């Protein structure tokens, strides 16, 4: 990825850009902290990765930003000192355990801009579950404020039929929109809110709104993470890191090939932070 150099190979450049600023970490879950697997419920985070994320959270404010239901991604990560933004950023909650980076009211941070859509999402979930049942391997995941139709286990010749089935159901719901991810169809409310908005909300909650002293680092692997990369580009602050083994069009500045490299990058950040404190 010539246009998007490895964040590991260019680690010193990342540190140079962050010098004198407060790093804030934003991490996608699937494909970033855990490998992409056939069964979405089996996307378990390794203890080594959990240890790396725990270490990062000790040094920098840290948030998980995922398309998953917030409660589900919390049950995967199991770190109460983090911020969690589920449903592609439409369900945000502050830490339930105090850390040195969180303010007294951090636990009260709550943002659910699509709350009015909950009854519709539940209705469409039931409709999609029924309509996709005849297609072997198709699964519908209810992520509270959005839905995911997974087709990783569907035979390729059935992909178009599945998408047509989903679109047929959604014709009755003009307030919902369909987007595509990595072998998943995402159904979300048609409101102007995405992972980029979640990133901005969290920076504001942390007291960094309009600040030039913050350096956000956002790491993600999917098309929905591009909204966050775009925000960082527009702010002219921080960096986006795409997790991908193959070159892709992206607004990210750097890349990492897979979750194991994400873990290595996080550990290098922690080691650098520890050394910096010792020097200070």
GIJO-V218112 format. One record per helix or strand of 2 or more residues. SS is the DSSP state (alpha for helix, beta for strand). FROM is the first residue (numbers start at 1). LEN is the number of residues. Records with the same first field share a line. If there is no record, write none. Layout:
# GIJO-V218112
SS=FROM-LEN + FROM-LEN
This chain:
# GIJO-V218112
alpha=11-8 + 40-3 + 47-13 + 70-8 + 87-3 + 106-3 + 115-18 + 156-15 + 195-11 + 223-13 + 259-21
beta=22-6 + 61-5 + 83-4 + 91-3 + 110-2 + 139-4 + 146-5 + 176-5 + 184-6 + 214-7 + 239-5 + 254-3
